Amino acid sequence: MSHKILVVEDDAATAAYIVKGMTEAGFTVDQADNGRDGLFLASDGSYGAIILDRMMPAMDGMAMLKALRAASIETPVIFLSALGTPEDRVEGLTSGSDDYLTKPFAFAELLARVQLLLRKAGGNAAVVTSLRYDDLDMDLLARRVKRAGKAIDLQPREFRLLEFFLRHPDQVVTRTMLLEGVWDYHFDPGTNVIDVHISRLRRKLDDVSDQPLLHTVRGMGYRLGLDG
């Protein structure tokens, strides 16, 4: 059974190394380069495990973890950190993490630790196979989408884009979140790639219903919701 992993790491090379390895090991991987965006992604509790860098901009790993636990999100977390003293390890483990691995690390060890966390949590983890919002249904296994009972034909990127919105309903989703969560970019390439895909997806959703679902939030991003 494949699990969904969140990698929160501000070093681009390290993040790419982890994402590549985890993807090749059969995991679906989302990523963020700071704790604030990581917290946003993790807040729905849908991940099997979180690989979390300790020192990051915007919000560090310790603050992100404390915010997750305060919100009763019990997703297993493994800290990655260059801080490797016994005191650092103890602080990380007692703050609510499930494991602590120091940098530099061997990917094989990280993978083994993540797999162990998933096995431990497996008895309590609910596997999400479908997503729904109002009259919109997404079957994650069959890769099918219907609205008001009518099938909607989506390209792979459009499907991934809609899945991202369905996992964050009624929330403003920024361009940065979409670039990182759907396109795996850690920078804005300066193209209109998001606008083009949003426009196509919106048109397909609206073709089968008079109720708009995908809205532009001026100056902020986009939102999946019933009202503009």
C-alpha positions in Angstrom: 0.0 0.0 0.0 1.4 3.4 -1.0 1.6 6.1 1.6 1.6 9.9 1.2 4.6 11.6 2.6 5.2 15.3 3.3 8.8 16.6 3.1 9.4 20.0 4.7 13.0 21.0 4.0 14.4 24.4 3.0 17.6 23.1 1.3 16.7 22.5 -2.3 19.3 19.8 -2.9 18.5 17.9 0.2 14.7 18.1 -0.5 15.2 16.9 -4.1 17.4 14.0 -2.9 14.7 12.9 -0.4 11.8 13.4 -2.8 13.5 11.4 -5.6 14.3 8.5 -3.2 10.9 8.4 -1.6 9.1 8.5 -5.0 11.3 5.7 -6.3 10.4 3.7 -3.2 6.7 4.0 -4.1 5.5 6.9 -2.0 3.5 9.9 -3.1 5.4 12.9 -2.0 4.4 16.6 -1.4 6.9 19.1 -0.2 7.3 22.6 1.2 10.5 24.7 1.9 9.4 26.4 5.1 7.4 25.5 8.2 4.5 27.9 7.5 3.7 26.2 4.2 4.4 22.8 5.7 1.9 23.5 8.4 -0.7 24.5 5.8 -0.2 21.3 3.9 -0.1 19.1 7.0 -3.2 20.6 8.6 -5.6 18.2 7.0 -3.9 15.2 8.6 -3.8 13.3 5.3 -0.2 12.3 5.4 1.2 9.0 6.5 4.4 10.6 7.8 6.2 14.0 7.8 9.9 14.4 7.2 10.7 17.7 8.9 13.8 19.9 8.8 14.4 21.6 12.2 15.9 24.9 11.1 13.9 26.7 8.4 12.7 30.2 7.5 9.2 31.6 8.1 8.5 29.0 10.8 11.1 26.5 12.1 10.4 22.8 12.4 10.0 22.9 16.2 7.3 25.6 15.9 5.5 23.8 13.1 5.5 20.5 15.1 4.1 22.2 18.2 1.4 23.8 16.1 0.4 20.5 14.6 0.3 18.7 18.0 -1.7 21.7 19.5 -4.2 21.1 16.7 -4.4 17.4 17.6 -2.7 16.4 14.3 -0.9 13.2 15.3 0.8 12.4 12.0 4.1 10.7 12.7 7.1 13.1 12.3 10.8 12.4 11.9 13.1 15.4 12.4 16.1 16.0 10.2 18.7 18.3 11.7 22.3 19.2 11.7 21.9 19.7 15.5 23.0 16.4 16.8 24.0 16.7 20.4 22.1 14.5 22.9 20.4 17.6 24.2 19.2 18.5 20.7 17.9 15.0 20.2 16.1 14.9 23.5 14.5 18.3 22.8 13.3 17.2 19.4 11.8 13.9 20.7 10.1 15.5 23.7 8.6 18.2 21.6 6.3 15.7 19.9 8.3 14.1 17.2 8.5 10.3 16.7 12.1 10.0 15.5 15.2 12.2 15.1 17.9 11.8 12.4 21.0 13.9 12.1 22.5 15.3 8.9 24.3 14.1 7.0 22.3 10.9 6.7 22.1 7.9 4.5 18.9 7.7 2.5 18.5 4.0 3.2 18.4 4.8 7.0 15.8 7.5 6.5 13.7 5.2 4.4 13.9 2.4 7.0 12.9 4.8 9.8 9.9 6.2 7.8 8.7 2.6 7.0 9.0 1.8 10.7 6.8 4.8 11.6 4.3 3.8 9.0 4.1 0.3 10.3 3.6 1.5 13.8 0.8 3.9 12.7 -0.7 1.5 10.2 -3.3 0.0 12.5 -4.9 3.4 13.1 -4.4 5.0 9.7 -7.4 5.4 7.5 -6.7 5.1 3.8 -8.3 7.9 1.8 -9.5 6.6 -1.6 -12.0 9.3 -2.5 -12.5 13.1 -2.0 -15.8 15.0 -2.2 -17.0 18.6 -2.1 -20.6 19.4 -2.7 -21.6 17.6 -5.9 -18.0 17.0 -7.0 -16.6 13.5 -6.5 -13.0 12.3 -7.0 -12.1 8.6 -7.0 -8.4 8.4 -6.3 -8.0 4.8 -7.1 -9.8 4.8 -10.5 -8.6 8.3 -11.2 -12.1 9.4 -12.1 -14.0 12.7 -11.4 -17.7 13.3 -11.5 -19.8 16.4 -10.9 -23.5 16.1 -10.4 -23.1 12.5 -11.6 -21.5 13.5 -14.9 -18.0 12.4 -15.8 -15.3 15.0 -16.2 -12.3 14.1 -18.4 -9.2 15.6 -16.8 -5.6 15.5 -17.9 -3.1 14.2 -15.3 -1.9 17.6 -14.2 -5.5 18.9 -14.0 -6.4 15.8 -11.8 -3.5 16.6 -9.5 -4.5 20.2 -9.4 -8.1 19.4 -8.5 -6.9 16.9 -5.9 -4.9 19.6 -4.2 -7.9 21.9 -4.0 -10.1 19.1 -2.7 -7.6 18.4 0.1 -7.8 22.1 1.0 -11.5 23.1 0.5 -12.7 26.6 1.4 -9.1 27.6 1.9 -7.1 30.2 0.0 -4.4 28.4 -1.9 -1.5 30.6 -3.0 0.5 30.3 -6.2 3.5 29.2 -4.2 1.5 26.3 -2.7 0.4 25.2 -6.2 3.8 25.5 -7.7 5.3 23.4 -4.9 2.4 21.0 -4.4 1.4 20.3 -8.0 4.4 21.3 -10.2 7.2 20.6 -7.7 8.7 24.0 -8.5 10.5 25.8 -5.6 10.4 29.1 -7.4 8.1 31.0 -9.7 9.2 30.3 -13.3 7.5 33.5 -14.4 5.1 31.8 -16.7 1.3 31.6 -16.8 1.3 27.8 -16.3 -0.9 28.0 -13.2 -3.4 30.4 -14.8 -3.7 28.3 -17.9 -4.4 25.1 -16.0 -6.8 26.9 -13.6 -8.7 28.3 -16.5 -9.0 24.8 -18.2 -10.0 23.1 -14.9 -12.6 25.8 -14.1 -14.1 25.5 -17.5 -14.5 21.7 -17.2 -16.1 22.0 -13.8 -18.5 24.7 -14.9 -19.5 22.9 -18.1 -21.6 20.4 -16.0 -23.0 22.8 -13.4 -24.3 26.4 -13.1 -22.6 26.7 -9.7 -19.0 27.9 -9.9 -16.6 26.1 -7.6 -13.2 27.4 -8.4 -12.7 31.1 -7.6 -9.8 33.6 -7.9 -9.0 35.5 -4.7 -7.5 38.7 -5.9 -4.0 39.3 -4.8 -3.9 36.1 -2.8 -4.5 33.0 -4.9 -7.5 30.6 -5.5 -10.1 28.9 -3.5 -12.4 25.9 -4.0 -15.8 26.9 -2.5 -19.5 27.4 -3.2 -19.3 31.2 -2.9 -17.1 33.7 -4.6 
